[in-house]
Amino acid sequence: METLTLTRPDDWHLHLRDDAALQTTVAHTARQFARAIVMPNLAPPVINTELALAYRNRIIECIPDGMHFDPLMTLYLTDKTDAGEIARAADCEHIKAVKLYPAGATTHSSAGVTDLSAIYLTLEAMQQHDLPLLIHGEVTSSDIDIFDREKIFIEQHLAPLIEHFPALRVVMEHVTTKDAVDFVSAAPAQVAATITPQHLMLNRNALLAGGMQPHHYCLPVLKREQHRQALVTAATSGNSKFFLGTDSAPHEQQRKESACGCAGIYSAHAAIELYAEVFEQADALDRLEGFASYFGADFYRLPRNSGTITLQKQSWTVPDAYPFCDGSLIPFRAGHQLSWKLK
């Protein structure tokens, strides 16, 4: 196969950052994706409808001429988010979900939820208004091994939550383990998951072997090979519960290569090409369109895109860096060859 034409895909989990960063991140995303669910963990976070719409306007201002891109906004769930704010968000055509970060779980999550049981009235309002809950599914207790935090979150928090709110649509973001794949596969229809390119392509050796590799550090962290294989099986299975979400998360080079490097892998520069490589290696290119273009739109109850993109079988080398704010951004697979290229 020399070319592959797909219905224009969407990214259902994306970090664009803000201000000067948008000049880089928006253009990279808009070249391939028609829409994206934009994460709200700015500093300060996007905690209400007014802030979400203002952020959306800043994104739109950075869309290059001739490109069409629709940013789908989310609210940052806190202990103080109330039912009234959920109702306002649900009435806004541009807000499509609410994001749950356990406090301290990842970048800019200090304002996140400290106690799930304390926000049950808010979750009830989300269920009533049919506003999806997007979850960073990790516990944050220091006594829990970082490689087990997704599994423990499912057991202690996610399973009871889904049982308590049977009509609430839930996306377990950036799943990283076989445990999560098995849980989502067996869960009711309103439970789905996104899968990132880095968790499909790398296991934890890529983070630690031959020295610490800061540009492979993300949260949730990379896991064992058996978990990577389970993710590839899920993504390429044709199961509509699993769909594309890059979790592309840029940081300046100096902030990644520091004594306390930031978590996040930037993949927006070549996201669809990365996924195509994974699907080709799994002999499943015929299932990429469902994963990238159909299943997420169906879950969010949005129309599938009408346009197309075309990938060409062509080797090319990912740049070593991109300009970013006042410094440089090291992209995923920097300096490496990819086998598919967006025409």
DRENDO-1510 file (C-alpha; in Angstrom, 1 decimal, always signed):
<recs>
REC; n; res; u; v; w
REC; 1; MET; +0.0; +0.0; +0.0 .
REC; 2; GLU; +1.5; +3.3; -1.1 .
REC; 3; THR; -1.2; +5.7; +0.0 .
REC; 4; LEU; -3.9; +5.6; +2.7 .
REC; 5; THR; -6.9; +7.9; +2.7 .
REC; 6; LEU; -8.9; +8.4; +5.9 .
REC; 7; THR; -11.9; +10.4; +6.9 .
REC; 8; ARG; -10.3; +13.4; +8.6 .
REC; 9; PRO; -9.5; +12.3; +12.2 .
REC; 10; ASP; -10.0; +14.0; +15.6 .
REC; 11; ASP; -7.7; +14.1; +18.7 .
REC; 12; TRP; -9.8; +13.3; +21.7 .
REC; 13; HIS; -7.1; +14.3; +24.3 .
REC; 14; LEU; -4.8; +17.3; +23.6 .
REC; 15; HIS; -2.7; +19.8; +25.5 .
REC; 16; LEU; -2.2; +23.0; +23.5 .
REC; 17; ARG; -0.9; +25.2; +26.4 .
REC; 18; ASP; -1.5; +28.9; +26.0 .
REC; 19; ASP; -0.3; +32.3; +24.8 .
REC; 20; ALA; +3.0; +32.0; +22.7 .
REC; 21; ALA; +2.9; +28.2; +22.8 .
REC; 22; LEU; -0.3; +28.2; +20.7 .
REC; 23; GLN; +1.7; +29.4; +17.7 .
REC; 24; THR; +3.4; +26.0; +17.5 .
REC; 25; THR; +0.8; +23.6; +18.9 .
REC; 26; VAL; -2.3; +24.8; +17.0 .
REC; 27; ALA; -0.7; +24.7; +13.6 .
REC; 28; HIS; +0.7; +21.2; +14.1 .
REC; 29; THR; -2.7; +19.8; +15.3 .
REC; 30; ALA; -4.8; +21.7; +12.6 .
REC; 31; ARG; -2.8; +20.2; +9.7 .
REC; 32; GLN; -4.3; +16.8; +10.4 .
REC; 33; PHE; -7.1; +16.9; +12.9 .
REC; 34; ALA; -10.5; +18.5; +12.3 .
REC; 35; ARG; -11.3; +18.7; +16.1 .
REC; 36; ALA; -9.7; +18.1; +19.4 .
REC; 37; ILE; -10.7; +17.9; +23.0 .
REC; 38; VAL; -8.6; +20.5; +24.6 .
REC; 39; MET; -7.4; +19.9; +28.2 .
REC; 40; PRO; -8.0; +22.7; +30.8 .
REC; 41; ASN; -5.0; +22.3; +33.0 .
REC; 42; LEU; -3.6; +25.8; +32.4 .
REC; 43; ALA; -2.1; +27.9; +35.1 .
REC; 44; PRO; -4.6; +29.0; +36.4 .
REC; 45; PRO; -6.9; +26.2; +35.3 .
REC; 46; VAL; -10.0; +26.6; +33.1 .
REC; 47; ILE; -12.6; +26.1; +35.8 .
REC; 48; ASN; -15.7; +27.8; +34.3 .
REC; 49; THR; -17.5; +28.4; +31.1 .
REC; 50; GLU; -16.3; +32.0; +30.7 .
REC; 51; LEU; -12.7; +31.0; +31.0 .
REC; 52; ALA; -13.2; +28.1; +28.5 .
REC; 53; LEU; -14.7; +30.4; +25.9 .
REC; 54; ALA; -11.9; +32.9; +26.3 .
REC; 55; TYR; -9.3; +30.2; +25.9 .
REC; 56; ARG; -11.1; +28.9; +22.8 .
REC; 57; ASN; -10.9; +32.4; +21.3 .
REC; 58; ARG; -7.1; +32.5; +21.9 .
REC; 59; ILE; -6.8; +29.1; +20.1 .
REC; 60; ILE; -8.9; +30.2; +17.2 .
REC; 61; GLU; -6.7; +33.3; +16.7 .
REC; 62; CYS; -3.7; +31.0; +16.1 .
REC; 63; ILE; -5.2; +28.7; +13.4 .
REC; 64; PRO; -3.2; +29.2; +10.3 .
REC; 65; ASP; -5.0; +30.7; +7.3 .
REC; 66; GLY; -6.6; +28.1; +5.1 .
REC; 67; MET; -6.9; +25.5; +7.8 .
REC; 68; HIS; -10.1; +24.5; +9.5 .
REC; 69; PHE; -9.9; +23.4; +13.2 .
REC; 70; ASP; -12.6; +23.3; +15.8 .
REC; 71; PRO; -11.3; +23.2; +19.5 .
REC; 72; LEU; -13.7; +21.4; +21.8 .
REC; 73; MET; -13.4; +22.8; +25.3 .
REC; 74; THR; -13.4; +21.2; +28.7 .
REC; 75; LEU; -13.8; +22.4; +32.3 .
REC; 76; TYR; -11.3; +21.6; +35.0 .
REC; 77; LEU; -13.1; +19.8; +37.8 .
REC; 78; THR; -12.4; +21.0; +41.4 .
REC; 79; ASP; -13.8; +20.3; +44.8 .
REC; 80; LYS; -15.8; +23.5; +44.4 .
REC; 81; THR; -17.3; +22.9; +40.9 .
REC; 82; ASP; -21.1; +23.1; +41.5 .
REC; 83; ALA; -24.2; +21.9; +39.6 .
REC; 84; GLY; -24.9; +25.4; +38.3 .
REC; 85; GLU; -21.6; +25.6; +36.5 .
REC; 86; ILE; -22.2; +22.1; +35.0 .
REC; 87; ALA; -25.6; +23.3; +33.7 .
REC; 88; ARG; -24.0; +26.4; +32.1 .
REC; 89; ALA; -21.3; +24.2; +30.5 .
REC; 90; ALA; -23.8; +21.8; +29.2 .
REC; 91; ASP; -25.8; +24.6; +27.5 .
REC; 92; CYS; -22.6; +25.9; +25.7 .
REC; 93; GLU; -22.1; +24.4; +22.3 .
REC; 94; HIS; -18.3; +24.6; +22.6 .
REC; 95; ILE; -17.9; +22.7; +25.9 .
REC; 96; LYS; -18.0; +19.0; +25.5 .
REC; 97; ALA; -16.7; +17.5; +28.8 .
REC; 98; VAL; -15.3; +18.0; +32.3 .
REC; 99; LYS; -11.8; +16.8; +33.2 .
REC; 100; LEU; -11.0; +15.1; +36.5 .
REC; 101; TYR; -7.4; +15.3; +37.7 .
REC; 102; PRO; -6.7; +13.8; +41.1 .
REC; 103; ALA; -4.9; +16.5; +43.0 .
REC; 104; GLY; -1.1; +16.1; +42.3 .
REC; 105; ALA; -1.4; +13.5; +39.6 .
REC; 106; THR; +0.2; +15.4; +36.8 .
REC; 107; THR; +1.1; +18.8; +35.3 .
REC; 108; HIS; -0.9; +21.7; +36.9 .
REC; 109; SER; -3.1; +19.3; +38.8 .
REC; 110; SER; -2.7; +20.9; +42.3 .
REC; 111; ALA; -6.2; +22.3; +42.0 .
REC; 112; GLY; -7.7; +18.9; +41.2 .
REC; 113; VAL; -10.1; +16.8; +43.1 .
REC; 114; THR; -9.0; +15.7; +46.6 .
REC; 115; ASP; -12.0; +13.4; +47.4 .
REC; 116; LEU; -14.3; +11.9; +44.8 .
REC; 117; SER; -17.1; +11.3; +47.3 .
REC; 118; ALA; -17.2; +15.0; +48.0 .
REC; 119; ILE; -18.2; +15.8; +44.4 .
REC; 120; TYR; -20.9; +13.3; +43.9 .
REC; 121; LEU; -23.6; +16.1; +43.6 .
REC; 122; THR; -21.5; +17.6; +40.7 .
REC; 123; LEU; -21.2; +14.2; +39.1 .
REC; 124; GLU; -24.9; +13.7; +39.4 .
REC; 125; ALA; -25.4; +17.0; +37.6 .
REC; 126; MET; -23.1; +15.8; +34.8 .
REC; 127; GLN; -25.1; +12.6; +34.5 .
REC; 128; GLN; -28.3; +14.6; +34.3 .
REC; 129; HIS; -27.0; +16.9; +31.7 .
REC; 130; ASP; -25.2; +14.1; +29.8 .
REC; 131; LEU; -21.8; +15.9; +30.0 .
REC; 132; PRO; -19.0; +13.3; +29.8 .
REC; 133; LEU; -16.4; +12.9; +32.6 .
REC; 134; LEU; -12.8; +12.6; +31.4 .
REC; 135; ILE; -10.5; +10.9; +34.0 .
REC; 136; HIS; -6.8; +10.9; +34.6 .
REC; 137; GLY; -7.0; +7.5; +36.3 .
REC; 138; GLU; -4.3; +7.3; +38.9 .
REC; 139; VAL; -4.1; +7.4; +42.6 .
REC; 140; THR; -1.6; +9.8; +44.1 .
REC; 141; SER; -0.8; +8.3; +47.5 .
REC; 142; SER; +2.9; +8.3; +48.0 .
REC; 143; ASP; +2.8; +4.7; +49.4 .
REC; 144; ILE; +1.5; +3.4; +46.1 .
REC; 145; ASP; +4.1; +2.3; +43.5 .
REC; 146; ILE; +3.9; +4.7; +40.5 .
REC; 147; PHE; +3.6; +1.7; +38.1 .
REC; 148; ASP; +0.5; +0.4; +40.0 .
REC; 149; ARG; -1.4; +3.7; +40.3 .
REC; 150; GLU; -3.7; +3.2; +37.3 .
REC; 151; LYS; -4.6; -0.3; +38.5 .
REC; 152; ILE; -5.3; +0.8; +42.0 .
REC; 153; PHE; -7.4; +3.8; +40.8 .
REC; 154; ILE; -9.6; +1.4; +38.8 .
REC; 155; GLU; -10.2; -0.8; +41.8 .
REC; 156; GLN; -10.7; +1.9; +44.5 .
REC; 157; HIS; -12.4; +4.7; +42.6 .
REC; 158; LEU; -13.4; +4.1; +39.0 .
REC; 159; ALA; -15.3; +0.8; +39.4 .
REC; 160; PRO; -17.5; +2.3; +42.3 .
REC; 161; LEU; -18.0; +5.5; +40.4 .
REC; 162; ILE; -19.4; +3.8; +37.3 .
REC; 163; GLU; -21.6; +1.6; +39.5 .
REC; 164; HIS; -23.0; +4.7; +41.3 .
REC; 165; PHE; -23.5; +6.7; +38.1 .
REC; 166; PRO; -24.7; +4.2; +35.5 .
REC; 167; ALA; -25.7; +6.8; +32.9 .
REC; 168; LEU; -22.6; +9.0; +33.2 .
REC; 169; ARG; -20.4; +8.8; +30.1 .
REC; 170; VAL; -16.8; +8.3; +31.2 .
REC; 171; VAL; -13.5; +8.3; +29.3 .
REC; 172; MET; -10.5; +6.8; +31.0 .
REC; 173; GLU; -7.8; +8.9; +29.4 .
REC; 174; HIS; -4.4; +7.6; +28.1 .
REC; 175; VAL; -4.8; +4.1; +29.4 .
REC; 176; THR; -1.5; +2.4; +30.0 .
REC; 177; THR; -2.1; -1.1; +31.3 .
REC; 178; LYS; -3.7; -4.4; +30.5 .
REC; 179; ASP; -5.7; -3.9; +33.6 .
REC; 180; ALA; -7.3; -0.8; +32.1 .
REC; 181; VAL; -7.9; -2.4; +28.8 .
REC; 182; ASP; -9.7; -5.3; +30.4 .
REC; 183; PHE; -11.7; -3.0; +32.6 .
REC; 184; VAL; -12.9; -0.8; +29.8 .
REC; 185; SER; -13.6; -3.7; +27.5 .
REC; 186; ALA; -15.9; -5.3; +30.2 .
REC; 187; ALA; -17.5; -2.1; +31.3 .
REC; 188; PRO; -20.9; -0.8; +30.2 .
REC; 189; ALA; -21.2; +1.0; +26.9 .
REC; 190; GLN; -20.9; +4.5; +28.4 .
REC; 191; VAL; -17.3; +3.8; +29.4 .
REC; 192; ALA; -14.5; +4.3; +26.8 .
REC; 193; ALA; -10.8; +5.0; +26.7 .
REC; 194; THR; -8.2; +7.0; +24.7 .
REC; 195; ILE; -4.8; +5.6; +23.8 .
REC; 196; THR; -1.6; +7.6; +23.1 .
REC; 197; PRO; +1.1; +7.0; +20.4 .
REC; 198; GLN; +3.8; +6.8; +23.0 .
REC; 199; HIS; +2.1; +4.1; +25.1 .
REC; 200; LEU; +1.6; +2.1; +21.9 .
REC; 201; MET; +5.2; +2.5; +20.7 .
REC; 202; LEU; +7.3; +2.4; +23.9 .
REC; 203; ASN; +7.6; +0.4; +27.1 .
REC; 204; ARG; +9.4; +1.6; +30.2 .
REC; 205; ASN; +12.8; +0.5; +28.9 .
REC; 206; ALA; +12.6; +3.6; +26.7 .
REC; 207; LEU; +12.5; +5.7; +29.8 .
REC; 208; LEU; +15.2; +4.1; +31.8 .
REC; 209; ALA; +17.6; +2.0; +29.7 .
REC; 210; GLY; +21.0; +3.6; +28.9 .
REC; 211; GLY; +20.3; +6.4; +31.3 .
REC; 212; MET; +17.3; +8.6; +32.1 .
REC; 213; GLN; +15.5; +9.7; +28.9 .
REC; 214; PRO; +13.6; +12.9; +29.9 .
REC; 215; HIS; +11.8; +13.2; +26.6 .
REC; 216; HIS; +10.2; +9.8; +27.2 .
REC; 217; TYR; +8.9; +10.9; +30.6 .
REC; 218; CYS; +5.1; +11.3; +30.7 .
REC; 219; LEU; +2.3; +10.7; +33.2 .
REC; 220; PRO; +1.0; +8.1; +33.4 .
REC; 221; VAL; +4.5; +6.6; +33.0 .
REC; 222; LEU; +5.4; +4.0; +30.4 .
REC; 223; LYS; +4.7; +0.5; +31.6 .
REC; 224; ARG; +6.0; -3.1; +30.9 .
REC; 225; GLU; +6.1; -4.6; +27.4 .
REC; 226; GLN; +3.1; -6.8; +28.3 .
REC; 227; HIS; +1.0; -3.7; +28.8 .
REC; 228; ARG; +2.1; -2.1; +25.6 .
REC; 229; GLN; +1.1; -5.2; +23.7 .
REC; 230; ALA; -2.3; -5.1; +25.3 .
REC; 231; LEU; -2.8; -1.5; +24.3 .
REC; 232; VAL; -1.8; -2.3; +20.7 .
REC; 233; THR; -4.3; -5.2; +20.6 .
REC; 234; ALA; -7.0; -2.9; +22.0 .
REC; 235; ALA; -6.3; +0.0; +19.6 .
REC; 236; THR; -6.2; -2.3; +16.5 .
REC; 237; SER; -9.1; -4.5; +17.5 .
REC; 238; GLY; -11.9; -2.5; +16.0 .
REC; 239; ASN; -13.5; -2.2; +19.4 .
REC; 240; SER; -15.3; +1.2; +19.4 .
REC; 241; LYS; -14.6; +1.7; +23.1 .
REC; 242; PHE; -11.0; +2.6; +22.2 .
REC; 243; PHE; -10.1; +5.7; +20.2 .
REC; 244; LEU; -7.4; +8.2; +19.4 .
REC; 245; GLY; -6.2; +10.6; +22.0 .
REC; 246; THR; -2.6; +11.8; +21.7 .
REC; 247; ASP; -2.2; +13.5; +25.1 .
REC; 248; SER; +0.4; +15.5; +23.2 .
REC; 249; ALA; +1.9; +17.7; +26.0 .
REC; 250; PRO; +4.6; +20.2; +25.1 .
REC; 251; HIS; +7.3; +21.6; +27.4 .
REC; 252; GLU; +10.3; +23.7; +26.6 .
REC; 253; GLN; +13.5; +21.7; +26.2 .
REC; 254; GLN; +15.1; +23.3; +29.3 .
REC; 255; ARG; +12.1; +22.3; +31.4 .
REC; 256; LYS; +12.3; +18.6; +30.3 .
REC; 257; GLU; +16.1; +18.4; +30.7 .
REC; 258; SER; +16.3; +19.7; +34.2 .
REC; 259; ALA; +16.8; +18.4; +37.7 .
REC; 260; CYS; +13.0; +17.9; +38.0 .
REC; 261; GLY; +11.9; +17.4; +34.4 .
REC; 262; CYS; +8.3; +18.0; +33.4 .
REC; 263; ALA; +6.0; +15.2; +32.4 .
REC; 264; GLY; +4.7; +15.2; +28.9 .
REC; 265; ILE; +5.5; +13.9; +25.4 .
REC; 266; TYR; +4.9; +16.1; +22.4 .
REC; 267; SER; +3.4; +14.2; +19.4 .
REC; 268; ALA; +1.2; +16.7; +17.6 .
REC; 269; HIS; +3.8; +17.3; +14.9 .
REC; 270; ALA; +3.3; +13.8; +13.5 .
REC; 271; ALA; +0.4; +12.2; +15.4 .
REC; 272; ILE; -1.4; +10.4; +12.6 .
REC; 273; GLU; +1.8; +9.2; +11.0 .
REC; 274; LEU; +2.8; +7.7; +14.4 .
REC; 275; TYR; -0.5; +5.9; +14.7 .
REC; 276; ALA; -0.2; +4.7; +11.1 .
REC; 277; GLU; +3.1; +3.1; +11.9 .
REC; 278; VAL; +1.7; +1.2; +14.8 .
REC; 279; PHE; -1.3; +0.0; +12.9 .
REC; 280; GLU; +0.9; -1.1; +9.9 .
REC; 281; GLN; +3.2; -3.1; +12.2 .
REC; 282; ALA; +0.1; -4.8; +13.7 .
REC; 283; ASP; -1.2; -5.6; +10.1 .
REC; 284; ALA; -4.3; -3.5; +10.9 .
REC; 285; LEU; -4.2; -0.4; +8.6 .
REC; 286; ASP; -7.8; -1.2; +7.6 .
REC; 287; ARG; -8.8; -0.4; +11.2 .
REC; 288; LEU; -7.0; +2.9; +11.6 .
REC; 289; GLU; -9.9; +4.9; +10.3 .
REC; 290; GLY; -12.4; +3.6; +12.9 .
REC; 291; PHE; -9.9; +4.3; +15.7 .
REC; 292; ALA; -8.9; +7.7; +14.4 .
REC; 293; SER; -12.0; +9.1; +12.7 .
REC; 294; TYR; -15.2; +7.3; +13.8 .
REC; 295; PHE; -15.2; +5.9; +17.4 .
REC; 296; GLY; -14.5; +9.1; +19.3 .
REC; 297; ALA; -17.0; +11.2; +17.3 .
REC; 298; ASP; -19.6; +8.5; +17.9 .
REC; 299; PHE; -18.9; +8.4; +21.7 .
REC; 300; TYR; -19.2; +12.2; +21.9 .
REC; 301; ARG; -22.4; +12.1; +19.8 .
REC; 302; LEU; -20.9; +14.4; +17.2 .
REC; 303; PRO; -21.1; +14.0; +13.4 .
REC; 304; ARG; -18.2; +12.2; +11.7 .
REC; 305; ASN; -16.1; +14.5; +9.7 .
REC; 306; SER; -16.8; +14.8; +6.0 .
REC; 307; GLY; -13.3; +15.7; +4.7 .
REC; 308; THR; -10.3; +13.3; +4.2 .
REC; 309; ILE; -6.6; +13.2; +4.7 .
REC; 310; THR; -4.1; +11.1; +2.7 .
REC; 311; LEU; -1.0; +9.4; +4.0 .
REC; 312; GLN; +1.8; +8.4; +1.7 .
REC; 313; LYS; +4.2; +5.6; +2.2 .
REC; 314; GLN; +7.4; +7.7; +2.4 .
REC; 315; SER; +10.3; +7.8; +4.9 .
REC; 316; TRP; +11.1; +11.1; +6.5 .
REC; 317; THR; +13.1; +12.3; +9.4 .
REC; 318; VAL; +11.4; +14.0; +12.4 .
REC; 319; PRO; +13.1; +17.3; +13.1 .
REC; 320; ASP; +15.4; +17.5; +16.1 .
REC; 321; ALA; +13.5; +20.4; +17.5 .
REC; 322; TYR; +10.8; +23.0; +16.8 .
REC; 323; PRO; +10.8; +26.7; +17.9 .
REC; 324; PHE; +8.6; +27.0; +21.0 .
REC; 325; CYS; +8.0; +30.1; +23.1 .
REC; 326; ASP; +11.4; +31.5; +23.9 .
REC; 327; GLY; +13.2; +28.2; +23.4 .
REC; 328; SER; +13.0; +24.8; +21.7 .
REC; 329; LEU; +10.5; +21.9; +21.8 .
REC; 330; ILE; +11.9; +18.3; +21.3 .
REC; 331; PRO; +9.2; +16.3; +19.5 .
REC; 332; PHE; +8.5; +12.6; +20.0 .
REC; 333; ARG; +10.8; +10.5; +17.8 .
REC; 334; ALA; +13.1; +13.5; +17.2 .
REC; 335; GLY; +15.8; +12.6; +14.7 .
REC; 336; HIS; +14.2; +9.3; +13.8 .
REC; 337; GLN; +12.6; +8.1; +10.6 .
REC; 338; LEU; +8.9; +7.6; +10.2 .
REC; 339; SER; +7.5; +5.4; +7.4 .
REC; 340; TRP; +4.3; +7.4; +6.6 .
REC; 341; LYS; +3.9; +11.0; +5.7 .
REC; 342; LEU; +0.8; +13.2; +5.6 .
REC; 343; LYS; +0.5; +14.6; +2.0 .
</recs>
